[in-house]
């Protein structure tokens, strides 16, 4: 399976056991639980960065 590398944003490889994510481009490597936490934090940061400017609120 493929996953998105949190470091270089290229395609990383999720092993068959769904236990390890490894990026051949930048050598990022993490177990799957740590990878999910990293990606969750990135999603939260992206969501908090997107705050539309609406006057009067």
MOPAC internal coordinates of N, CA, C and O (Angstrom, degrees):
PM7 1SCF
backbone

  N    0.0000 0     0.00 0     0.00 0    0    0    0
  C    1.4442 1     0.00 0     0.00 0    1    0    0
  C    1.5165 1   109.75 1     0.00 0    2    1    0
  O    1.2310 1   121.56 1   -21.59 1    3    2    1
  N    1.3025 1   114.62 1   158.41 1    3    2    1
  C    1.4487 1   120.45 1   178.12 1    5    3    2
  C    1.5199 1   110.47 1  -106.88 1    6    5    3
  O    1.2310 1   121.40 1   -27.00 1    7    6    5
  N    1.2968 1   114.92 1   153.00 1    7    6    5
  C    1.4610 1   122.35 1   176.28 1    9    7    6
  C    1.5271 1   106.83 1  -140.56 1   10    9    7
  O    1.2310 1   120.48 1   -13.59 1   11   10    9
  N    1.2946 1   116.68 1   166.41 1   11   10    9
  C    1.4577 1   120.62 1   178.04 1   13   11   10
  C    1.5221 1   108.59 1   -96.18 1   14   13   11
  O    1.2310 1   121.08 1   -50.75 1   15   14   13
  N    1.3115 1   115.55 1   129.25 1   15   14   13
  C    1.4586 1   120.14 1   179.72 1   17   15   14
  C    1.5263 1   109.11 1   -72.64 1   18   17   15
  O    1.2310 1   119.97 1   -51.91 1   19   18   17
  N    1.3364 1   117.65 1   128.09 1   19   18   17
  C    1.4577 1   119.81 1   179.61 1   21   19   18
  C    1.5268 1   113.49 1   -74.44 1   22   21   19
  O    1.2310 1   120.05 1   165.48 1   23   22   21
  N    1.3059 1   117.50 1   -14.52 1   23   22   21
  C    1.4605 1   120.87 1  -178.21 1   25   23   22
  C    1.5236 1   112.06 1   -91.57 1   26   25   23
  O    1.2310 1   120.14 1   126.73 1   27   26   25
  N    1.3296 1   117.34 1   -53.27 1   27   26   25
  C    1.4694 1   120.16 1  -175.67 1   29   27   26
  C    1.5253 1   112.96 1  -109.14 1   30   29   27
  O    1.2310 1   119.95 1   174.49 1   31   30   29
  N    1.3178 1   117.69 1    -5.51 1   31   30   29
  C    1.4615 1   125.48 1   177.53 1   33   31   30
  C    1.5320 1   113.57 1    65.50 1   34   33   31
  O    1.2310 1   120.00 1  -165.04 1   35   34   33
  N    1.3245 1   117.61 1    14.96 1   35   34   33
  C    1.4587 1   121.39 1   172.42 1   37   35   34
  C    1.5250 1   109.00 1   -86.22 1   38   37   35
  O    1.2310 1   120.86 1     2.96 1   39   38   37
  N    1.3134 1   115.96 1  -177.04 1   39   38   37
  C    1.4587 1   120.76 1  -179.72 1   41   39   38
  C    1.5238 1   109.53 1   -79.74 1   42   41   39
  O    1.2310 1   121.15 1   -56.39 1   43   42   41
  N    1.3187 1   115.40 1   123.61 1   43   42   41
  C    1.4617 1   122.29 1   174.86 1   45   43   42
  C    1.5241 1   107.68 1  -104.60 1   46   45   43
  O    1.2310 1   120.53 1   -12.34 1   47   46   45
  N    1.3034 1   116.58 1   167.66 1   47   46   45
  C    1.4573 1   121.72 1  -175.47 1   49   47   46
  C    1.5255 1   109.87 1  -111.84 1   50   49   47
  O    1.2310 1   121.20 1   -54.02 1   51   50   49
  N    1.3140 1   115.30 1   125.98 1   51   50   49
  C    1.4592 1   122.61 1   174.15 1   53   51   50
  C    1.5183 1   106.57 1   -97.22 1   54   53   51
  O    1.2310 1   120.22 1   -55.26 1   55   54   53
  N    1.3265 1   117.19 1   124.74 1   55   54   53
  C    1.4633 1   119.22 1  -175.67 1   57   55   54
  C    1.5327 1   111.61 1   -69.19 1   58   57   55
  O    1.2310 1   121.06 1   -11.68 1   59   58   57
  N    1.3170 1   115.58 1   168.32 1   59   58   57
  C    1.4690 1   122.11 1  -174.54 1   61   59   58
  C    1.5273 1   112.65 1   -63.68 1   62   61   59
  O    1.2310 1   120.10 1   151.93 1   63   62   61
  N    1.3083 1   117.42 1   -28.07 1   63   62   61
  C    1.4646 1   121.33 1  -179.42 1   65   63   62
  C    1.5276 1   112.51 1   -84.56 1   66   65   63
  O    1.2310 1   120.57 1   178.62 1   67   66   65
  N    1.3166 1   116.51 1    -1.38 1   67   66   65
  C    1.4688 1   123.53 1  -176.00 1   69   67   66
  C    1.5260 1   109.43 1    52.01 1   70   69   67
  O    1.2310 1   121.18 1  -128.36 1   71   70   69
  N    1.3191 1   115.34 1    51.64 1   71   70   69
  C    1.4622 1   119.83 1  -179.15 1   73   71   70
  C    1.5254 1   112.93 1  -127.51 1   74   73   71
  O    1.2310 1   120.03 1   167.28 1   75   74   73
  N    1.3376 1   117.55 1   -12.72 1   75   74   73
  C    1.4552 1   120.21 1  -175.19 1   77   75   74
  C    1.5237 1   110.16 1  -148.59 1   78   77   75
  O    1.2310 1   120.77 1   -41.40 1   79   78   77
  N    1.3372 1   116.14 1   138.60 1   79   78   77
  C    1.4606 1   122.27 1   176.01 1   81   79   78
  C    1.5184 1   107.38 1  -117.03 1   82   81   79
  O    1.2310 1   120.97 1   -49.93 1   83   82   81
  N    1.3404 1   115.75 1   130.07 1   83   82   81
  C    1.4595 1   120.65 1  -177.21 1   85   83   82
  C    1.5262 1   108.79 1  -136.30 1   86   85   83
  O    1.2310 1   120.89 1   -46.83 1   87   86   85
  N    1.3299 1   115.90 1   133.17 1   87   86   85
  C    1.4625 1   121.13 1   178.27 1   89   87   86
  C    1.5259 1   109.22 1  -104.90 1   90   89   87
  O    1.2310 1   120.25 1   -58.37 1   91   90   89
  N    1.3296 1   117.13 1   121.63 1   91   90   89
  C    1.4635 1   119.36 1   179.21 1   93   91   90
  C    1.5344 1   112.65 1   -76.35 1   94   93   91
  O    1.2310 1   119.98 1   168.38 1   95   94   93
  N    1.3211 1   117.64 1   -11.62 1   95   94   93
  C    1.4639 1   121.24 1  -176.16 1   97   95   94
  C    1.5240 1   112.30 1   -85.82 1   98   97   95
  O    1.2310 1   120.37 1   135.09 1   99   98   97
  N    1.3323 1   116.90 1   -44.91 1   99   98   97
  C    1.4680 1   119.80 1  -175.96 1  101   99   98
  C    1.5258 1   112.58 1  -120.02 1  102  101   99
  O    1.2310 1   120.23 1  -176.51 1  103  102  101
  N    1.3258 1   117.17 1     3.49 1  103  102  101
  C    1.4712 1   123.75 1   178.99 1  105  103  102
  C    1.5205 1   114.20 1    67.79 1  106  105  103
  O    1.2310 1   120.34 1  -158.17 1  107  106  105
  N    1.3308 1   116.96 1    21.83 1  107  106  105
  C    1.4685 1   120.27 1   172.14 1  109  107  106
  C    1.5178 1   108.32 1   -65.18 1  110  109  107
  O    1.2310 1   120.77 1   -40.72 1  111  110  109
  N    1.3211 1   116.14 1   139.28 1  111  110  109
  C    1.4592 1   120.48 1   176.60 1  113  111  110
  C    1.5216 1   108.91 1  -149.83 1  114  113  111
  O    1.2310 1   120.59 1   -45.71 1  115  114  113
  N    1.3235 1   116.48 1   134.29 1  115  114  113
  C    1.4597 1   121.47 1   178.54 1  117  115  114
  C    1.5177 1   108.91 1  -155.82 1  118  117  115
  O    1.2310 1   120.85 1   -25.79 1  119  118  117
  N    1.3431 1   115.98 1   154.21 1  119  118  117
  C    1.4530 1   117.18 1   173.04 1  121  119  118
  C    1.5317 1   107.72 1   -72.14 1  122  121  119
  O    1.2310 1   120.58 1   -17.50 1  123  122  121
  N    1.3005 1   116.49 1   162.50 1  123  122  121
  C    1.4610 1   120.99 1  -170.56 1  125  123  122
  C    1.5238 1   112.49 1   -62.70 1  126  125  123
  O    1.2310 1   119.85 1   140.89 1  127  126  125
  N    1.3224 1   117.89 1   -39.11 1  127  126  125
  C    1.4650 1   120.40 1   179.67 1  129  127  126
  C    1.5288 1   111.25 1   -63.98 1  130  129  127
  O    1.2310 1   120.31 1   137.89 1  131  130  129
  N    1.3273 1   117.01 1   -42.11 1  131  130  129
  C    1.4675 1   120.50 1   177.73 1  133  131  130
  C    1.5245 1   110.14 1   -66.04 1  134  133  131
  O    1.2310 1   120.51 1   140.47 1  135  134  133
  N    1.3232 1   116.62 1   -39.53 1  135  134  133
  C    1.4690 1   121.41 1   177.48 1  137  135  134
  C    1.5267 1   110.85 1   -59.69 1  138  137  135
  O    1.2310 1   120.28 1   135.84 1  139  138  137
  N    1.3298 1   117.08 1   -44.16 1  139  138  137
  C    1.4658 1   120.41 1   178.98 1  141  139  138
  C    1.5255 1   111.41 1   -62.19 1  142  141  139
  O    1.2310 1   120.14 1   139.74 1  143  142  141
  N    1.3097 1   117.34 1   -40.26 1  143  142  141
  C    1.4688 1   120.98 1   178.32 1  145  143  142
  C    1.5284 1   111.00 1   -64.11 1  146  145  143
  O    1.2310 1   120.57 1   137.56 1  147  146  145
  N    1.3327 1   116.51 1   -42.44 1  147  146  145
  C    1.4650 1   121.02 1   178.82 1  149  147  146
  C    1.5235 1   110.06 1   -61.83 1  150  149  147
  O    1.2310 1   120.54 1   133.27 1  151  150  149
  N    1.3319 1   116.57 1   -46.73 1  151  150  149
  C    1.4554 1   120.54 1  -178.24 1  153  151  150
  C    1.5322 1   110.91 1   -68.38 1  154  153  151
  O    1.2310 1   120.05 1   145.08 1  155  154  153
  N    1.3222 1   117.51 1   -34.92 1  155  154  153
  C    1.4642 1   120.97 1   177.29 1  157  155  154
  C    1.5212 1   110.11 1   -64.15 1  158  157  155
  O    1.2310 1   120.51 1   136.10 1  159  158  157
  N    1.3235 1   116.63 1   -43.90 1  159  158  157
  C    1.4645 1   120.61 1   178.38 1  161  159  158
  C    1.5275 1   111.21 1   -62.54 1  162  161  159
  O    1.2310 1   120.48 1   140.03 1  163  162  161
  N    1.3345 1   116.70 1   -39.97 1  163  162  161
  C    1.4646 1   119.93 1   178.14 1  165  163  162
  C    1.5236 1   111.10 1   -64.75 1  166  165  163
  O    1.2310 1   120.04 1   140.16 1  167  166  165
  N    1.3224 1   117.53 1   -39.84 1  167  166  165
  C    1.4626 1   121.10 1   178.83 1  169  167  166
  C    1.5240 1   110.98 1   -65.54 1  170  169  167
  O    1.2310 1   120.20 1   140.01 1  171  170  169
  N    1.3167 1   117.21 1   -39.99 1  171  170  169
  C    1.4709 1   120.95 1   178.16 1  173  171  170
  C    1.5297 1   109.66 1   -64.74 1  174  173  171
  O    1.2310 1   120.38 1   138.05 1  175  174  173
  N    1.3211 1   116.89 1   -41.95 1  175  174  173
  C    1.4618 1   120.42 1   179.11 1  177  175  174
  C    1.5260 1   111.33 1   -64.95 1  178  177  175
  O    1.2310 1   120.13 1   138.93 1  179  178  177
  N    1.3241 1   117.36 1   -41.07 1  179  178  177
  C    1.4603 1   120.21 1   178.27 1  181  179  178
  C    1.5161 1   110.49 1   -64.43 1  182  181  179
  O    1.2310 1   119.95 1   140.49 1  183  182  181
  N    1.3149 1   117.69 1   -39.51 1  183  182  181
  C    1.4602 1   121.25 1  -179.68 1  185  183  182
  C    1.5265 1   110.62 1   -67.58 1  186  185  183
  O    1.2310 1   120.19 1   141.04 1  187  186  185
  N    1.3187 1   117.24 1   -38.96 1  187  186  185
  C    1.4650 1   119.11 1  -179.43 1  189  187  186
  C    1.5236 1   111.35 1   -73.36 1  190  189  187
  O    1.2310 1   120.21 1   153.76 1  191  190  189
  N    1.3395 1   117.20 1   -26.24 1  191  190  189
  C    1.4648 1   120.19 1   176.94 1  193  191  190
  C    1.5230 1   111.63 1   -73.24 1  194  193  191
  O    1.2310 1   120.35 1   155.74 1  195  194  193
  N    1.3222 1   116.94 1   -24.26 1  195  194  193
  C    1.4491 1   120.75 1  -179.29 1  197  195  194
  C    1.5211 1   109.25 1   -95.42 1  198  197  195
  O    1.2310 1   121.33 1   -93.62 1  199  198  197
  N    1.2904 1   115.07 1    86.38 1  199  198  197
  C    1.4680 1   120.80 1   175.68 1  201  199  198
  C    1.5278 1   105.33 1  -121.56 1  202  201  199
  O    1.2310 1   120.80 1   -73.61 1  203  202  201
  N    1.3130 1   116.08 1   106.39 1  203  202  201
  C    1.4676 1   118.56 1  -178.73 1  205  203  202
  C    1.5321 1   110.84 1   -63.92 1  206  205  203
  O    1.2310 1   121.54 1   -36.75 1  207  206  205
  N    1.3129 1   114.65 1   143.25 1  207  206  205
  C    1.4540 1   119.69 1   178.70 1  209  207  206
  C    1.5210 1   108.43 1   -87.59 1  210  209  207
  O    1.2310 1   121.98 1   -69.36 1  211  210  209
  N    1.3143 1   113.81 1   110.64 1  211  210  209
  C    1.4639 1   119.61 1   179.12 1  213  211  210
  C    1.5182 1   108.42 1  -121.38 1  214  213  211
  O    1.2310 1   120.40 1   -63.16 1  215  214  213
  N    1.3026 1   116.84 1   116.84 1  215  214  213
  C    1.4619 1   118.25 1  -179.45 1  217  215  214
  C    1.5299 1   111.05 1   -65.63 1  218  217  215
  O    1.2310 1   121.96 1   -35.45 1  219  218  217
  N    1.3176 1   113.85 1   144.55 1  219  218  217
  C    1.4581 1   119.52 1   175.84 1  221  219  218
  C    1.5074 1   114.68 1    88.59 1  222  221  219
  O    1.2310 1   119.70 1  -176.13 1  223  222  221
  N    1.3073 1   118.18 1     3.87 1  223  222  221
  C    1.4696 1   119.86 1   179.61 1  225  223  222
  C    1.5046 1   108.83 1  -116.01 1  226  225  223
  O    1.2310 1   120.10 1   180.00 1  227  226  225

